[in-house]
Amino acid sequence: MERRAIGATALTVGAVGLGCMPMSWAYSASEQRGDRSSRTVHAALDAGTTLLDTADMYGPFTNELLLGRVLAQRRDDAFVSTKCGLLVGDQHIVANGRPGYVRRACDASLRRLRTEVIDLYQLHRADPEVPVEETWGAMAELVAAGKVRALGLCAMDARASRRTGTDRYGATIALLERMQQVFPVSAVQAELSVWAPEATERLLPWCAARGVGLLAAMPLGSGYLTGTLTPGQGFEPDDVRARHPRFTAEVMASNQPVVAGLRRVAGRHGATPAQVALAWVLARGPQVVPVPGAKRERWAVENAAAAGLELSAADLAEIAALPPAWESWH
């Protein structure tokens, strides 16, 4: 598999990563089985994927423990990315950016992952009660201590501004500028897909100009762009999509032309809609690494194969001409 650089460091990863969150968090619990998840991670590594993306809050903690069992056997094959900064309570998820917490969280993640060093340590959310310079400074100390190789920011909370029509990534870029004054940012994780391309407007150019990698989260639109979901199919109550406005029967039906367009392009290449969606993300630039989630081996292998799919200029033009995805926030 082609390899891509993470930031201005010498660290490289396979062009398509593996998002491990669905194995332990936010998606159907009936699909979350440790033995099958372990096989999925092994299959991804066998297919050339190296970047394994997790977080201490997924589970919480169980996702890192799952990966730790795999890493105990295959640490040299993997690039480990995990996150700190969010605490899961009974009713709420709260940010914690206090330096002491960051140090303890890192040590705990290292134990669960059964590794001596985390390749990419991401701040999951900035704590509004703690200056980001203090949080980022504590994370930089972890690099100096040899516990972490590179630092990144998860900017998934920026998507909420779509509801108000405000600049979706303006606040994120301002935050990144402050962080850069303390220690280099190697990667930013943000939503990027055919149906959510907003990161290409300001965030991606900012990253490209500074040699910062962009980890494209939700590149398959939480499964919608695979073409395997049907309007009105329903989701298990514990599945985040059961409450997400993008996955109402009305909105899913309205966005079928997007999937149909991907399917047309896929037919010309002997590929799947999911592979075309990932190839589109890869075509955004050499610093972009899509990180699709997967719970089953077949999906992890299929996603990895998208690294070998090169879309033509005509393909990209056809995708660009698709109607914008419609969604309701009501």
Summary of the structure (lengths in Angstrom):
residues: 330
radius of gyration: 18.7
end to end distance: 42.0
largest distance: 54.1
contacts: 1159
relative contact order: 0.15
helix: 47%
strand: 16%
